[in-house]
Amino acid sequence: MKTIAITGASRGIGASAAVALAAPGRRLILMARSEDKLRDIQSAVENKGGEAIIVPVDLSSREGAEKATESLLDRTNGQLDVLILNAGTSNHADFINSDLDAIEYELRLNYLSPLVMLRRCLPHMVHQKEGGHVICVGSLASLMPFPGEASYAASKAALLSLLRSLRVELRDQPIKLTMVLPGYTSTEMTENHRSLLPAMSSERVGLAIAKAIADQPRVVIPGLSNRLAARLFQTVPGVSDRILTRFADLLVPTVAQP
């Protein structure tokens, strides 16, 4: 039986990924803070013939991430086929108006906790007979400026950089590393955002994650428009930055500031 762990599995992209992955022969370890919401996703997984185990965790601190990882490895007896690091949050504030405690919380959840879980899980996965596959859910914001969400973009860029470096370090190990970079996605986290651009559904991103398990690509950017935007900002960063500076109010999903 294939064992797949998902953080942030109680809502949004994590919940959609869990439902997309549910199938006979798969055991999903669903991890998040809300036990009630996890039970709802557990039922959805089981209705599709999969097995689901819920593990309530709080990943907003190093200690919480360490306890969560210990619990995860205990539940799987150290046999973890796929680890999907999806839990995250957004500060939703212009940088100069941001609260430093809120930024620190954002960085812990978006970057430090995935780092801690990777540091604890990778040694086990390296020694598994079939190796393992890690999928980190980042953001298109890691490749382009994201005014109004500067610290969020920075946290996701750090995660992307970490995974790229690990890919080189672990080149001789049976480990696959995939980064998923969604663009503007309709979730509870973005429900107060406003943009002229349409939001992608969390279900579509969940399906992209499920496909990534089969294909094992290095990077996944769901949606053609998002892939074109990524190419633009990587190829001509100076020009694209100037375009965004001028038209940010139209092109970037934002939250109204007080």
Secondary structure, 3 states (H helix, E strand, C coil): CEEEEEECCCCHHHHHHHHHHCCCCEEEEEEECCHHHHHHHHHHHHHCCCEEEEEECCCCCHHHHHHHHHHHHHHHCCCCCEEEECCCCCCCCCHHHCCHHHHHHHHHHHHHHHHHHHHHHHHHHHCCCCCEEEEEECCHHHCCCCCCCHHHHHHHHHHHHHHHHHHHHCCCCCEEEEEECCCCEECHHHCCCECCCCCEEHHHHHHHHHHHHHHCCCEECCCHHHHHHHHHHHHCHHHHHHHHHHHHHHHCCECCCC
